[in-house]
Amino acid sequence: MSVLRLDTRQIGYYSNGWNVASEPAEPSGGTTVDSEARVAISALITALRHSGIFPSA
C-alpha cells in the first residue's frame, strides 16, 4: 500500500510499518572531482524530489 503525505508531498509505503525514502546528500568532497557526474546526480535528486519520492525542500 502506498500513500501521499500531504505535509511533505512525499510518497510513503507500508512494509512492516510505514516507510519513506530519505534523500541522499549532494555529492561533495573526494580526491577526484567529476563535475558532469555531480551535475547528473544532483539532477536525479531533484527529479526524485519533484516526483514525490523524496520530501520537497
N, C-alpha and C positions, 0 to 999 in steps of 0.2 A: 504494500500500500504506500502511496506517496501523497504528500500534501504540499501546498504552497503556503508558507508562513508569510502573512501579510506584513508583519512588523519588520522583517528583514528582507522580504521579497526573495526568499530562498526556498528551494525545494527540499523537503525532508522525506525520509523513507523509514519504514518500520522493519527492523530486523533484530529481534530480541531487545526491543526498546527503540525509541526514536533517535535517528541519526541524521546529521547534516555534514556536508563536505566542509573542510576547513581550507581556507585559501593559503597557498604557499607564498613564501616571501619572494619578492622580486629578486632576480639574480644580481649579485654584487660580490666583490672580492675575487680572490683566486689569483693564481700566478699567470694564467693565460686568459686574456680577455677576448671573447668572441662577440663583437658588437652586434653582428647580424643575428646570432643565436639569442642574445639578450633581448633584442627588439622582438623577435618571434615569440619568445616565451612570455614577454610582457603582453603581447597582443593576444595570446591564448588565454592568459589570466583574465584580461579584460573581457574577452568574448564569453568565457565561462561565467563571469560576474553578471554580464548583461542577460545571459540565458537563464539565470536563477540558480545555477549550480553553487556558486559562492555568494555570500551575502553582499548586498550593494554597499558601497563605501559611504 
